[in-house]
Amino acid sequence: MDYIEKVLEKLKEWARKLVGTLLGPESQPEPELIPIPVNNPRRRSR
């Protein structure tokens, strides 16, 4: 009986991977962007 449970668990894992591959990764909310201060470099004069 333990063998059947292991096989079923492996089949579930493969099915999850297959669905993930076919449909893409599960939708996750986009992380909120953190503003990063940037010093504006001086323009080069020619």
Wavefront OBJ file of the C-alpha trace (Angstrom):
o trace
v 0.000 0.000 0.000
v 2.889 2.334 0.797
v 4.271 1.751 -2.706
v 0.981 2.845 -4.316
v 0.931 6.037 -2.226
v 4.487 6.872 -3.309
v 3.582 6.292 -6.967
v 0.475 8.473 -6.665
v 2.470 11.247 -4.992
v 5.074 11.108 -7.775
v 2.326 11.257 -10.412
v 0.814 14.314 -8.699
v 4.236 15.988 -8.676
v 4.748 15.284 -12.385
v 1.243 16.552 -13.177
v 1.936 19.818 -11.294
v 5.189 20.272 -13.219
v 3.465 19.526 -16.534
v 0.636 21.981 -15.862
v 3.175 24.575 -14.728
v 5.143 24.108 -17.944
v 2.096 24.269 -20.204
v 0.268 27.126 -18.489
v 3.265 29.027 -17.183
v 4.056 29.711 -13.563
v 1.272 30.445 -11.130
v 0.327 34.064 -11.215
v 2.060 35.937 -8.450
v 1.525 39.556 -7.554
v 4.269 41.788 -8.885
v 6.583 42.978 -6.143
v 6.287 46.656 -5.307
v 9.175 48.586 -6.789
v 11.449 50.436 -4.411
v 12.603 53.827 -5.698
v 16.387 54.129 -5.772
v 17.849 57.634 -5.748
v 20.272 58.216 -8.608
v 22.625 61.150 -8.952
v 22.312 62.728 -12.390
v 25.787 62.755 -13.947
v 26.917 66.054 -15.432
v 26.800 66.128 -19.193
v 30.157 66.173 -20.932
v 30.944 69.392 -22.751
v 32.677 69.124 -26.046
l 1 2 3 4 5 6 7 8 9 10 11 12 13 14 15 16 17 18 19 20 21 22 23 24 25 26 27 28 29 30 31 32 33 34 35 36 37 38 39 40 41 42 43 44 45 46
